[in-house]
Amino acid sequence: MHCPYCNEEMHEGVIHGDRYSTKWVPVEKDRGGIFQWFYKGIILGHMGEDVEPVFYCEKCEKIIIDTKGKRDTRKE
């Protein structure tokens, strides 16, 4: 995959999950990690689940994650 910012080749990788779900939450709704269970957002991975594929651009230091097929609790 090529970086949409600089067009360099990106490196494919994985984000490993831990005890909690990994989810994207809009910054204006973020109230800190203590309240994560109550946030509505895009669930990228459940407890102990890895998020993949994830692409990283070393030049731009950007990460891209495809959210197709991920559960979006903001729409529920």
PyMOL Python script that loads the backbone (N, CA, C, O; Angstrom):
from pymol import cmd

cmd.read_pdbstr("""\
ATOM      1  N   MET A   1       0.854  -1.174   0.000  1.00  0.00           N
ATOM      2  CA  MET A   1       0.000   0.000   0.000  1.00  0.00           C
ATOM      3  C   MET A   1       0.900   1.236   0.000  1.00  0.00           C
ATOM      4  O   MET A   1       1.944   1.267   0.651  1.00  0.00           O
ATOM      5  N   HIS A   2       0.474   2.231  -0.733  1.00  0.00           N
ATOM      6  CA  HIS A   2       1.226   3.483  -0.785  1.00  0.00           C
ATOM      7  C   HIS A   2       0.578   4.525   0.128  1.00  0.00           C
ATOM      8  O   HIS A   2      -0.647   4.627   0.192  1.00  0.00           O
ATOM      9  N   CYS A   3       1.389   5.279   0.818  1.00  0.00           N
ATOM     10  CA  CYS A   3       0.931   6.318   1.733  1.00  0.00           C
ATOM     11  C   CYS A   3       0.177   7.402   0.948  1.00  0.00           C
ATOM     12  O   CYS A   3       0.687   7.901  -0.056  1.00  0.00           O
ATOM     13  N   PRO A   4      -1.022   7.767   1.394  1.00  0.00           N
ATOM     14  CA  PRO A   4      -1.774   8.812   0.705  1.00  0.00           C
ATOM     15  C   PRO A   4      -1.197  10.216   0.916  1.00  0.00           C
ATOM     16  O   PRO A   4      -1.615  11.165   0.253  1.00  0.00           O
ATOM     17  N   TYR A   5      -0.238  10.348   1.837  1.00  0.00           N
ATOM     18  CA  TYR A   5       0.366  11.646   2.127  1.00  0.00           C
ATOM     19  C   TYR A   5       1.626  11.900   1.309  1.00  0.00           C
ATOM     20  O   TYR A   5       1.829  12.999   0.794  1.00  0.00           O
ATOM     21  N   CYS A   6       2.487  10.859   1.191  1.00  0.00           N
ATOM     22  CA  CYS A   6       3.775  11.048   0.510  1.00  0.00           C
ATOM     23  C   CYS A   6       4.002  10.068  -0.642  1.00  0.00           C
ATOM     24  O   CYS A   6       4.978  10.198  -1.380  1.00  0.00           O
ATOM     25  N   ASN A   7       3.121   9.104  -0.798  1.00  0.00           N
ATOM     26  CA  ASN A   7       3.170   8.095  -1.855  1.00  0.00           C
ATOM     27  C   ASN A   7       4.296   7.067  -1.692  1.00  0.00           C
ATOM     28  O   ASN A   7       4.544   6.289  -2.614  1.00  0.00           O
ATOM     29  N   GLU A   8       4.976   7.044  -0.552  1.00  0.00           N
ATOM     30  CA  GLU A   8       5.987   6.009  -0.280  1.00  0.00           C
ATOM     31  C   GLU A   8       5.278   4.702   0.074  1.00  0.00           C
ATOM     32  O   GLU A   8       4.110   4.700   0.464  1.00  0.00           O
ATOM     33  N   GLU A   9       6.003   3.592  -0.068  1.00  0.00           N
ATOM     34  CA  GLU A   9       5.459   2.287   0.302  1.00  0.00           C
ATOM     35  C   GLU A   9       5.286   2.217   1.823  1.00  0.00           C
ATOM     36  O   GLU A   9       6.175   2.618   2.574  1.00  0.00           O
ATOM     37  N   MET A  10       4.134   1.705   2.271  1.00  0.00           N
ATOM     38  CA  MET A  10       3.864   1.573   3.700  1.00  0.00           C
ATOM     39  C   MET A  10       4.189   0.153   4.151  1.00  0.00           C
ATOM     40  O   MET A  10       4.175  -0.775   3.341  1.00  0.00           O
ATOM     41  N   HIS A  11       4.479  -0.021   5.435  1.00  0.00           N
ATOM     42  CA  HIS A  11       4.777  -1.325   6.026  1.00  0.00           C
ATOM     43  C   HIS A  11       3.507  -1.877   6.662  1.00  0.00           C
ATOM     44  O   HIS A  11       2.823  -1.180   7.412  1.00  0.00           O
ATOM     45  N   GLU A  12       3.197  -3.140   6.353  1.00  0.00           N
ATOM     46  CA  GLU A  12       2.024  -3.780   6.939  1.00  0.00           C
ATOM     47  C   GLU A  12       2.373  -4.333   8.305  1.00  0.00           C
ATOM     48  O   GLU A  12       3.458  -4.880   8.501  1.00  0.00           O
ATOM     49  N   GLY A  13       1.446  -4.190   9.262  1.00  0.00           N
ATOM     50  CA  GLY A  13       1.680  -4.686  10.608  1.00  0.00           C
ATOM     51  C   GLY A  13       0.388  -5.004  11.333  1.00  0.00           C
ATOM     52  O   GLY A  13      -0.674  -5.104  10.719  1.00  0.00           O
ATOM     53  N   VAL A  14       0.488  -5.161  12.636  1.00  0.00           N
ATOM     54  CA  VAL A  14      -0.610  -5.570  13.508  1.00  0.00           C
ATOM     55  C   VAL A  14      -0.559  -4.743  14.775  1.00  0.00           C
ATOM     56  O   VAL A  14       0.525  -4.399  15.247  1.00  0.00           O
ATOM     57  N   ILE A  15      -1.725  -4.417  15.340  1.00  0.00           N
ATOM     58  CA  ILE A  15      -1.807  -3.855  16.685  1.00  0.00           C
ATOM     59  C   ILE A  15      -2.364  -4.958  17.568  1.00  0.00           C
ATOM     60  O   ILE A  15      -3.472  -5.437  17.329  1.00  0.00           O
ATOM     61  N   HIS A  16      -1.618  -5.367  18.580  1.00  0.00           N
ATOM     62  CA  HIS A  16      -2.064  -6.441  19.467  1.00  0.00           C
ATOM     63  C   HIS A  16      -2.964  -5.880  20.563  1.00  0.00           C
ATOM     64  O   HIS A  16      -2.657  -4.857  21.175  1.00  0.00           O
ATOM     65  N   GLY A  17      -4.083  -6.571  20.798  1.00  0.00           N
ATOM     66  CA  GLY A  17      -5.026  -6.162  21.829  1.00  0.00           C
ATOM     67  C   GLY A  17      -4.592  -6.641  23.198  1.00  0.00           C
ATOM     68  O   GLY A  17      -3.765  -7.544  23.323  1.00  0.00           O
ATOM     69  N   ASP A  18      -5.162  -6.025  24.226  1.00  0.00           N
ATOM     70  CA  ASP A  18      -4.877  -6.460  25.600  1.00  0.00           C
ATOM     71  C   ASP A  18      -6.190  -6.796  26.292  1.00  0.00           C
ATOM     72  O   ASP A  18      -7.038  -7.466  25.701  1.00  0.00           O
ATOM     73  N   ARG A  19      -6.376  -6.352  27.518  1.00  0.00           N
ATOM     74  CA  ARG A  19      -7.559  -6.711  28.297  1.00  0.00           C
ATOM     75  C   ARG A  19      -8.822  -5.981  27.856  1.00  0.00           C
ATOM     76  O   ARG A  19      -9.922  -6.365  28.252  1.00  0.00           O
ATOM     77  N   TYR A  20      -8.687  -4.949  27.052  1.00  0.00           N
ATOM     78  CA  TYR A  20      -9.835  -4.127  26.694  1.00  0.00           C
ATOM     79  C   TYR A  20     -10.012  -4.080  25.183  1.00  0.00           C
ATOM     80  O   TYR A  20      -9.081  -4.370  24.432  1.00  0.00           O
ATOM     81  N   SER A  21     -11.200  -3.718  24.748  1.00  0.00           N
ATOM     82  CA  SER A  21     -11.445  -3.510  23.324  1.00  0.00           C
ATOM     83  C   SER A  21     -10.653  -2.308  22.857  1.00  0.00           C
ATOM     84  O   SER A  21     -10.481  -1.336  23.594  1.00  0.00           O
ATOM     85  N   THR A  22     -10.170  -2.381  21.623  1.00  0.00           N
ATOM     86  CA  THR A  22      -9.512  -1.245  20.993  1.00  0.00           C
ATOM     87  C   THR A  22     -10.565  -0.593  20.121  1.00  0.00           C
ATOM     88  O   THR A  22     -11.141  -1.245  19.250  1.00  0.00           O
ATOM     89  N   LYS A  23     -10.824   0.693  20.346  1.00  0.00           N
ATOM     90  CA  LYS A  23     -11.840   1.347  19.542  1.00  0.00           C
ATOM     91  C   LYS A  23     -11.445   2.773  19.240  1.00  0.00           C
ATOM     92  O   LYS A  23     -10.715   3.411  19.998  1.00  0.00           O
ATOM     93  N   TRP A  24     -11.942   3.263  18.116  1.00  0.00           N
ATOM     94  CA  TRP A  24     -11.751   4.656  17.726  1.00  0.00           C
ATOM     95  C   TRP A  24     -12.934   5.438  18.264  1.00  0.00           C
ATOM     96  O   TRP A  24     -14.088   5.045  18.094  1.00  0.00           O
ATOM     97  N   VAL A  25     -12.627   6.561  18.921  1.00  0.00           N
ATOM     98  CA  VAL A  25     -13.648   7.433  19.497  1.00  0.00           C
ATOM     99  C   VAL A  25     -13.348   8.862  19.038  1.00  0.00           C
ATOM    100  O   VAL A  25     -12.190   9.280  19.068  1.00  0.00           O
ATOM    101  N   PRO A  26     -14.364   9.620  18.613  1.00  0.00           N
ATOM    102  CA  PRO A  26     -14.115  11.009  18.237  1.00  0.00           C
ATOM    103  C   PRO A  26     -13.532  11.788  19.409  1.00  0.00           C
ATOM    104  O   PRO A  26     -13.964  11.613  20.549  1.00  0.00           O
ATOM    105  N   VAL A  27     -12.567  12.635  19.137  1.00  0.00           N
ATOM    106  CA  VAL A  27     -11.858  13.361  20.195  1.00  0.00           C
ATOM    107  C   VAL A  27     -12.820  14.182  21.064  1.00  0.00           C
ATOM    108  O   VAL A  27     -12.591  14.325  22.265  1.00  0.00           O
ATOM    109  N   GLU A  28     -13.872  14.713  20.481  1.00  0.00           N
ATOM    110  CA  GLU A  28     -14.813  15.531  21.265  1.00  0.00           C
ATOM    111  C   GLU A  28     -15.651  14.693  22.232  1.00  0.00           C
ATOM    112  O   GLU A  28     -16.278  15.245  23.136  1.00  0.00           O
ATOM    113  N   LYS A  29     -15.671  13.375  22.056  1.00  0.00           N
ATOM    114  CA  LYS A  29     -16.410  12.476  22.953  1.00  0.00           C
ATOM    115  C   LYS A  29     -15.499  11.795  23.972  1.00  0.00           C
ATOM    116  O   LYS A  29     -15.995  11.140  24.889  1.00  0.00           O
ATOM    117  N   ASP A  30     -14.185  11.932  23.836  1.00  0.00           N
ATOM    118  CA  ASP A  30     -13.235  11.251  24.705  1.00  0.00           C
ATOM    119  C   ASP A  30     -13.241  11.850  26.105  1.00  0.00           C
ATOM    120  O   ASP A  30     -13.087  13.060  26.274  1.00  0.00           O
ATOM    121  N   ARG A  31     -13.419  10.996  27.102  1.00  0.00           N
ATOM    122  CA  ARG A  31     -13.423  11.430  28.512  1.00  0.00           C
ATOM    123  C   ARG A  31     -12.399  10.655  29.333  1.00  0.00           C
ATOM    124  O   ARG A  31     -12.489  10.617  30.560  1.00  0.00           O
ATOM    125  N   GLY A  32     -11.424  10.035  28.663  1.00  0.00           N
ATOM    126  CA  GLY A  32     -10.389   9.282  29.365  1.00  0.00           C
ATOM    127  C   GLY A  32     -10.692   7.800  29.414  1.00  0.00           C
ATOM    128  O   GLY A  32     -11.828   7.377  29.198  1.00  0.00           O
ATOM    129  N   GLY A  33      -9.657   7.008  29.701  1.00  0.00           N
ATOM    130  CA  GLY A  33      -9.746   5.555  29.672  1.00  0.00           C
ATOM    131  C   GLY A  33     -10.686   4.928  30.681  1.00  0.00           C
ATOM    132  O   GLY A  33     -11.194   3.829  30.456  1.00  0.00           O
ATOM    133  N   ILE A  34     -10.925   5.608  31.788  1.00  0.00           N
ATOM    134  CA  ILE A  34     -11.801   5.042  32.828  1.00  0.00           C
ATOM    135  C   ILE A  34     -13.214   4.805  32.298  1.00  0.00           C
ATOM    136  O   ILE A  34     -13.886   3.868  32.729  1.00  0.00           O
ATOM    137  N   PHE A  35     -13.666   5.638  31.376  1.00  0.00           N
ATOM    138  CA  PHE A  35     -15.033   5.550  30.867  1.00  0.00           C
ATOM    139  C   PHE A  35     -15.134   4.845  29.521  1.00  0.00           C
ATOM    140  O   PHE A  35     -16.153   4.961  28.839  1.00  0.00           O
ATOM    141  N   GLN A  36     -14.085   4.109  29.126  1.00  0.00           N
ATOM    142  CA  GLN A  36     -14.061   3.514  27.797  1.00  0.00           C
ATOM    143  C   GLN A  36     -15.228   2.579  27.508  1.00  0.00           C
ATOM    144  O   GLN A  36     -15.640   2.458  26.355  1.00  0.00           O
ATOM    145  N   TRP A  37     -15.765   1.923  28.514  1.00  0.00           N
ATOM    146  CA  TRP A  37     -16.867   0.986  28.298  1.00  0.00           C
ATOM    147  C   TRP A  37     -18.130   1.680  27.813  1.00  0.00           C
ATOM    148  O   TRP A  37     -18.980   1.051  27.182  1.00  0.00           O
ATOM    149  N   PHE A  38     -18.260   2.969  28.102  1.00  0.00           N
ATOM    150  CA  PHE A  38     -19.473   3.705  27.768  1.00  0.00           C
ATOM    151  C   PHE A  38     -19.381   4.445  26.440  1.00  0.00           C
ATOM    152  O   PHE A  38     -20.380   4.985  25.964  1.00  0.00           O
ATOM    153  N   TYR A  39     -18.195   4.476  25.834  1.00  0.00           N
ATOM    154  CA  TYR A  39     -18.002   5.201  24.583  1.00  0.00           C
ATOM    155  C   TYR A  39     -18.661   4.488  23.415  1.00  0.00           C
ATOM    156  O   TYR A  39     -18.655   3.261  23.323  1.00  0.00           O
ATOM    157  N   LYS A  40     -19.218   5.279  22.541  1.00  0.00           N
ATOM    158  CA  LYS A  40     -19.682   4.761  21.263  1.00  0.00           C
ATOM    159  C   LYS A  40     -18.600   5.101  20.254  1.00  0.00           C
ATOM    160  O   LYS A  40     -18.146   6.243  20.188  1.00  0.00           O
ATOM    161  N   GLY A  41     -18.190   4.127  19.475  1.00  0.00           N
ATOM    162  CA  GLY A  41     -17.124   4.336  18.508  1.00  0.00           C
ATOM    163  C   GLY A  41     -17.010   3.148  17.575  1.00  0.00           C
ATOM    164  O   GLY A  41     -17.902   2.301  17.539  1.00  0.00           O
ATOM    165  N   ILE A  42     -15.934   3.075  16.828  1.00  0.00           N
ATOM    166  CA  ILE A  42     -15.691   1.963  15.912  1.00  0.00           C
ATOM    167  C   ILE A  42     -14.793   0.959  16.628  1.00  0.00           C
ATOM    168  O   ILE A  42     -13.643   1.256  16.953  1.00  0.00           O
ATOM    169  N   ILE A  43     -15.332  -0.222  16.867  1.00  0.00           N
ATOM    170  CA  ILE A  43     -14.574  -1.257  17.563  1.00  0.00           C
ATOM    171  C   ILE A  43     -13.603  -1.893  16.571  1.00  0.00           C
ATOM    172  O   ILE A  43     -14.016  -2.545  15.612  1.00  0.00           O
ATOM    173  N   LEU A  44     -12.326  -1.698  16.811  1.00  0.00           N
ATOM    174  CA  LEU A  44     -11.285  -2.221  15.926  1.00  0.00           C
ATOM    175  C   LEU A  44     -10.888  -3.640  16.299  1.00  0.00           C
ATOM    176  O   LEU A  44     -10.485  -4.418  15.434  1.00  0.00           O
ATOM    177  N   GLY A  45     -10.998  -3.986  17.577  1.00  0.00           N
ATOM    178  CA  GLY A  45     -10.681  -5.326  18.048  1.00  0.00           C
ATOM    179  C   GLY A  45     -11.237  -5.515  19.449  1.00  0.00           C
ATOM    180  O   GLY A  45     -11.206  -4.594  20.264  1.00  0.00           O
ATOM    181  N   HIS A  46     -11.744  -6.705  19.728  1.00  0.00           N
ATOM    182  CA  HIS A  46     -12.274  -7.004  21.060  1.00  0.00           C
ATOM    183  C   HIS A  46     -11.146  -7.452  21.982  1.00  0.00           C
ATOM    184  O   HIS A  46      -9.999  -7.580  21.554  1.00  0.00           O
ATOM    185  N   MET A  47     -11.474  -7.687  23.236  1.00  0.00           N
ATOM    186  CA  MET A  47     -10.503  -8.078  24.244  1.00  0.00           C
ATOM    187  C   MET A  47      -9.610  -9.215  23.744  1.00  0.00           C
ATOM    188  O   MET A  47     -10.096 -10.281  23.368  1.00  0.00           O
ATOM    189  N   GLY A  48      -8.308  -8.971  23.747  1.00  0.00           N
ATOM    190  CA  GLY A  48      -7.340  -9.977  23.345  1.00  0.00           C
ATOM    191  C   GLY A  48      -7.233 -10.219  21.852  1.00  0.00           C
ATOM    192  O   GLY A  48      -6.475 -11.087  21.419  1.00  0.00           O
ATOM    193  N   GLU A  49      -7.976  -9.470  21.064  1.00  0.00           N
ATOM    194  CA  GLU A  49      -7.999  -9.639  19.609  1.00  0.00           C
ATOM    195  C   GLU A  49      -7.028  -8.664  18.954  1.00  0.00           C
ATOM    196  O   GLU A  49      -6.883  -7.530  19.411  1.00  0.00           O
ATOM    197  N   ASP A  50      -6.370  -9.095  17.900  1.00  0.00           N
ATOM    198  CA  ASP A  50      -5.445  -8.227  17.178  1.00  0.00           C
ATOM    199  C   ASP A  50      -6.180  -7.419  16.120  1.00  0.00           C
ATOM    200  O   ASP A  50      -7.183  -7.870  15.568  1.00  0.00           O
ATOM    201  N   VAL A  51      -5.678  -6.229  15.843  1.00  0.00           N
ATOM    202  CA  VAL A  51      -6.204  -5.394  14.774  1.00  0.00           C
ATOM    203  C   VAL A  51      -5.255  -5.546  13.592  1.00  0.00           C
ATOM    204  O   VAL A  51      -4.064  -5.256  13.707  1.00  0.00           O
ATOM    205  N   GLU A  52      -5.775  -5.996  12.470  1.00  0.00           N
ATOM    206  CA  GLU A  52      -4.946  -6.152  11.279  1.00  0.00           C
ATOM    207  C   GLU A  52      -5.808  -6.070  10.038  1.00  0.00           C
ATOM    208  O   GLU A  52      -7.003  -6.351  10.133  1.00  0.00           O
ATOM    209  N   PRO A  53      -5.298  -5.715   8.912  1.00  0.00           N
ATOM    210  CA  PRO A  53      -3.960  -5.169   8.712  1.00  0.00           C
ATOM    211  C   PRO A  53      -3.903  -3.696   9.103  1.00  0.00           C
ATOM    212  O   PRO A  53      -4.892  -2.970   9.006  1.00  0.00           O
ATOM    213  N   VAL A  54      -2.737  -3.280   9.540  1.00  0.00           N
ATOM    214  CA  VAL A  54      -2.461  -1.892   9.882  1.00  0.00           C
ATOM    215  C   VAL A  54      -1.230  -1.486   9.073  1.00  0.00           C
ATOM    216  O   VAL A  54      -0.235  -2.210   9.041  1.00  0.00           O
ATOM    217  N   PHE A  55      -1.303  -0.340   8.429  1.00  0.00           N
ATOM    218  CA  PHE A  55      -0.199   0.104   7.578  1.00  0.00           C
ATOM    219  C   PHE A  55       0.462   1.332   8.191  1.00  0.00           C
ATOM    220  O   PHE A  55      -0.217   2.256   8.641  1.00  0.00           O
ATOM    221  N   TYR A  56       1.806   1.332   8.205  1.00  0.00           N
ATOM    222  CA  TYR A  56       2.588   2.408   8.819  1.00  0.00           C
ATOM    223  C   TYR A  56       3.542   3.008   7.796  1.00  0.00           C
ATOM    224  O   TYR A  56       4.234   2.285   7.080  1.00  0.00           O
ATOM    225  N   CYS A  57       3.574   4.340   7.732  1.00  0.00           N
ATOM    226  CA  CYS A  57       4.508   5.048   6.871  1.00  0.00           C
ATOM    227  C   CYS A  57       5.620   5.618   7.747  1.00  0.00           C
ATOM    228  O   CYS A  57       5.373   6.474   8.597  1.00  0.00           O
ATOM    229  N   GLU A  58       6.841   5.141   7.535  1.00  0.00           N
ATOM    230  CA  GLU A  58       7.976   5.627   8.328  1.00  0.00           C
ATOM    231  C   GLU A  58       8.275   7.098   8.050  1.00  0.00           C
ATOM    232  O   GLU A  58       8.646   7.840   8.960  1.00  0.00           O
ATOM    233  N   LYS A  59       8.119   7.514   6.815  1.00  0.00           N
ATOM    234  CA  LYS A  59       8.429   8.893   6.449  1.00  0.00           C
ATOM    235  C   LYS A  59       7.455   9.880   7.107  1.00  0.00           C
ATOM    236  O   LYS A  59       7.883  10.874   7.694  1.00  0.00           O
ATOM    237  N   CYS A  60       6.169   9.610   7.011  1.00  0.00           N
ATOM    238  CA  CYS A  60       5.142  10.516   7.552  1.00  0.00           C
ATOM    239  C   CYS A  60       4.779  10.213   9.007  1.00  0.00           C
ATOM    240  O   CYS A  60       4.171  11.036   9.692  1.00  0.00           O
ATOM    241  N   GLU A  61       5.162   9.017   9.467  1.00  0.00           N
ATOM    242  CA  GLU A  61       4.797   8.546  10.801  1.00  0.00           C
ATOM    243  C   GLU A  61       3.281   8.515  10.988  1.00  0.00           C
ATOM    244  O   GLU A  61       2.753   8.959  12.007  1.00  0.00           O
ATOM    245  N   LYS A  62       2.600   7.980   9.979  1.00  0.00           N
ATOM    246  CA  LYS A  62       1.143   7.839   9.990  1.00  0.00           C
ATOM    247  C   LYS A  62       0.780   6.365   9.963  1.00  0.00           C
ATOM    248  O   LYS A  62       1.499   5.543   9.396  1.00  0.00           O
ATOM    249  N   ILE A  63      -0.354   6.041  10.589  1.00  0.00           N
ATOM    250  CA  ILE A  63      -0.898   4.685  10.584  1.00  0.00           C
ATOM    251  C   ILE A  63      -2.265   4.725   9.920  1.00  0.00           C
ATOM    252  O   ILE A  63      -3.063   5.627  10.174  1.00  0.00           O
ATOM    253  N   ILE A  64      -2.531   3.740   9.066  1.00  0.00           N
ATOM    254  CA  ILE A  64      -3.828   3.624   8.411  1.00  0.00           C
ATOM    255  C   ILE A  64      -4.423   2.270   8.770  1.00  0.00           C
ATOM    256  O   ILE A  64      -3.762   1.238   8.656  1.00  0.00           O
ATOM    257  N   ILE A  65      -5.686   2.286   9.206  1.00  0.00           N
ATOM    258  CA  ILE A  65      -6.416   1.072   9.563  1.00  0.00           C
ATOM    259  C   ILE A  65      -7.700   1.048   8.746  1.00  0.00           C
ATOM    260  O   ILE A  65      -8.439   2.032   8.723  1.00  0.00           O
ATOM    261  N   ASP A  66      -7.971  -0.062   8.078  1.00  0.00           N
ATOM    262  CA  ASP A  66      -9.205  -0.225   7.318  1.00  0.00           C
ATOM    263  C   ASP A  66     -10.317  -0.609   8.286  1.00  0.00           C
ATOM    264  O   ASP A  66     -10.200  -1.610   8.992  1.00  0.00           O
ATOM    265  N   THR A  67     -11.385   0.166   8.328  1.00  0.00           N
ATOM    266  CA  THR A  67     -12.481  -0.110   9.259  1.00  0.00           C
ATOM    267  C   THR A  67     -13.649  -0.846   8.604  1.00  0.00           C
ATOM    268  O   THR A  67     -14.686  -1.046   9.237  1.00  0.00           O
ATOM    269  N   LYS A  68     -13.491  -1.246   7.353  1.00  0.00           N
ATOM    270  CA  LYS A  68     -14.554  -1.979   6.663  1.00  0.00           C
ATOM    271  C   LYS A  68     -14.859  -3.267   7.423  1.00  0.00           C
ATOM    272  O   LYS A  68     -13.955  -4.047   7.724  1.00  0.00           O
ATOM    273  N   GLY A  69     -16.118  -3.482   7.726  1.00  0.00           N
ATOM    274  CA  GLY A  69     -16.535  -4.679   8.443  1.00  0.00           C
ATOM    275  C   GLY A  69     -16.431  -4.579   9.956  1.00  0.00           C
ATOM    276  O   GLY A  69     -16.790  -5.519  10.665  1.00  0.00           O
ATOM    277  N   LYS A  70     -15.943  -3.446  10.460  1.00  0.00           N
ATOM    278  CA  LYS A  70     -15.833  -3.260  11.912  1.00  0.00           C
ATOM    279  C   LYS A  70     -17.162  -2.727  12.451  1.00  0.00           C
ATOM    280  O   LYS A  70     -17.867  -2.005  11.747  1.00  0.00           O
ATOM    281  N   ARG A  71     -17.506  -3.071  13.676  1.00  0.00           N
ATOM    282  CA  ARG A  71     -18.758  -2.645  14.298  1.00  0.00           C
ATOM    283  C   ARG A  71     -18.665  -1.196  14.742  1.00  0.00           C
ATOM    284  O   ARG A  71     -17.751  -0.827  15.479  1.00  0.00           O
ATOM    285  N   ASP A  72     -19.612  -0.366  14.294  1.00  0.00           N
ATOM    286  CA  ASP A  72     -19.659   1.050  14.653  1.00  0.00           C
ATOM    287  C   ASP A  72     -20.829   1.268  15.608  1.00  0.00           C
ATOM    288  O   ASP A  72     -21.981   1.362  15.184  1.00  0.00           O
ATOM    289  N   THR A  73     -20.517   1.348  16.908  1.00  0.00           N
ATOM    290  CA  THR A  73     -21.574   1.472  17.914  1.00  0.00           C
ATOM    291  C   THR A  73     -22.220   2.850  17.913  1.00  0.00           C
ATOM    292  O   THR A  73     -23.245   3.040  18.568  1.00  0.00           O
ATOM    293  N   ARG A  74     -21.655   3.812  17.200  1.00  0.00           N
ATOM    294  CA  ARG A  74     -22.279   5.137  17.102  1.00  0.00           C
ATOM    295  C   ARG A  74     -23.573   5.051  16.295  1.00  0.00           C
ATOM    296  O   ARG A  74     -24.430   5.927  16.414  1.00  0.00           O
ATOM    297  N   LYS A  75     -23.726   4.020  15.485  1.00  0.00           N
ATOM    298  CA  LYS A  75     -24.895   3.872  14.626  1.00  0.00           C
ATOM    299  C   LYS A  75     -25.959   2.956  15.231  1.00  0.00           C
ATOM    300  O   LYS A  75     -26.966   2.661  14.587  1.00  0.00           O
ATOM    301  N   GLU A  76     -25.737   2.513  16.454  1.00  0.00           N
ATOM    302  CA  GLU A  76     -26.703   1.590  17.096  1.00  0.00           C
ATOM    303  C   GLU A  76     -27.635   2.346  18.012  1.00  0.00           C
ATOM    304  O   GLU A  76     -28.510   1.744  18.636  1.00  0.00           O
TER     305      GLU A  76
END
""", "prot")
cmd.dss("prot")
cmd.show_as("cartoon", "prot")
cmd.util.cbc("prot")
cmd.orient("prot")
